[in-house]
Every structure is written in structure tokens, then in C-alpha cells.
């Protein structure tokens, strides 16, 4: 009986303090790799550092769920896209600074060249508090999945903008301080500083060396 109570207490404490696992469990869009995702989330600050060992315990217990879930996520990339509208985009941009914003078409040649460079840049800048707002303008998730599936999954959310038209997008970008000429050339990349002010913008860009320079300028004091 005592052993049973002790076991229940351990389970209760592990679940209560394993808040990193509670954050990531089922959040497939942000945590595609669900294996020990809770432990990684706790280490990154989703909770307190005391949560790390408890999340590790919970993550180990639920491996029979997270292993097949991760395999499913990697084989069904089109299910990982967050479908949103212009209003969500404007809300998203207001709540993360500094940031990099990208609009692209997966079926566009320039965007296809941009994508691996974008992944490399995002992985390099993980150490900075830098938010990547990446939006596909394609008509379906499967169109974008055809591009994404050629590479490792990105360290940012996969978004696809729905029900938009060019003037609506132009006005949204101008509200961020960007200058937009018509017709708009894609992909679009912009860097915003820690105050949310536009540092620089590019249209039809593929090589991100200038983007990286703009990002680095924010961290030079």
C-alpha cells in the first residue's frame, strides 16, 4: 500500500512539474519532433529549470506515443501548416521583436532557391531572441509541402496565408513601414529591430547575405 501511494505521489509530482511536456504534447505544428520535446521546451524556458528533470521523466514514460507521433508528423508535413488570414499576420507581427518576415510561393523558382538559405539562416540565429514570421502564399498546403519535404523541418512555424488579395497584402505591408511597388515581386524578406521598426526590405531576394548583415547590425553595440 505504501509503495502504491509513493508511486502515485511520484506520478503526480512528475506531471505537475513536467510543464514542458504539457506545453508540447499535441503541439505538432511547433514541436514536430515530439520525442523529449517537453524536456527541450523546459530547458528553453517554458516553465522553470526545476521542470527539466520532471519533464524528462514524463517524456520517457510517453515515448510509446511521441515516437509514432513524430514519424507521422514528418510523413504528413501538409498537416503541420497553420492556415491564417491577413488579420492574424498583422497581429503576429506586433507581438515579436526583433523579427524576420518572409512571404514566398513554394511554386516560384526564386522561392525554391531562397528556402534552403532561409533554413540555414534560421538555424544559425537560434541563439538570438529573433522571431521568424514565414508565410506561404500558395493555394494549398500540399503545394508547400512538396518544397518543405525536400529539407529538414524548419525551426519556425509553418504558416499559409488564406483568402488574401494583392492590395490587401500591400496595405498590410505598408502598415509595417514597408514601401511596396506593384506588381509585388516575391519572395519578400524584411528585418525589423527590437522596437518593431523596419531595418531593411528586399523583393525577389535569394541570397540572404544582406539579410544576415542587417540582423547582425542589431547585435553590435
MOSULBEL-V264710 format. One record per pair of residues at least 4 apart in sequence whose C-alpha atoms are under 6 Angstrom apart, sorted by the first residue. I is the first residue (numbers start at 1). GAP is how many residues later the second one is. D is the distance in Angstrom with one decimal. If there is no record, write none. Layout:
# MOSULBEL-V264710
i: (I;I)
gap: (GAP;GAP)
d: (D;D)
This chain:
# MOSULBEL-V264710
i: (12;13;14;14;17;17;18;18;18;20;20;20;20;20;21;21;21;24;27;28;29;30;32;33;34;34;35;36;38;39;39;39;41;42;42;42;51;55;63;66;77;78;78;78;81;81;82;83;83;84;84;85;85;88;97;97;98;98;98;98;99;99;99;99;99;100;100;100;101;101;101;101;102;102;102;103;103;103;103;104;104;104;104;105;105;105;105;106;111;113;114;135;135;136;137;145;173;174;185;185;186;186;187;187;188;188;189;189;190;190;191;191;192;192;192;192;193)
gap: (4;4;4;40;34;37;33;36;37;18;21;22;26;35;4;17;34;14;4;4;51;127;41;37;32;36;31;23;17;13;16;17;5;4;5;10;4;4;4;4;68;63;64;67;77;78;77;76;77;77;78;76;77;4;97;99;32;94;95;96;31;32;33;92;93;32;90;91;32;33;88;89;32;86;87;32;33;84;85;7;32;82;83;6;31;32;33;38;76;93;92;24;25;24;24;4;5;4;18;19;17;18;16;17;14;15;12;13;10;11;8;9;4;5;6;7;4)
d: (6.0;6.0;5.5;4.8;5.2;5.9;5.3;4.7;3.9;4.1;5.1;4.6;5.7;6.0;5.7;3.5;5.7;5.7;5.8;4.9;4.8;5.6;5.9;5.1;5.2;5.5;5.3;5.2;5.7;5.4;5.1;5.3;5.5;4.7;5.8;5.4;5.9;5.9;5.7;5.9;5.8;5.1;5.4;5.2;4.9;5.4;4.7;5.9;5.0;5.2;5.8;5.4;5.3;6.0;4.7;5.7;5.4;5.5;4.5;4.1;5.3;4.5;5.7;5.9;5.2;4.9;5.8;4.6;4.7;5.9;5.6;5.1;4.8;5.4;4.5;4.9;5.9;5.5;5.0;5.8;5.2;6.0;4.5;6.0;5.8;5.5;5.6;5.1;5.8;6.0;4.5;4.9;5.3;4.5;5.4;5.7;5.6;4.7;5.5;5.4;5.8;4.8;5.9;4.9;5.9;4.7;5.8;5.2;5.8;4.2;5.5;5.6;5.3;5.2;4.5;5.3;5.5)
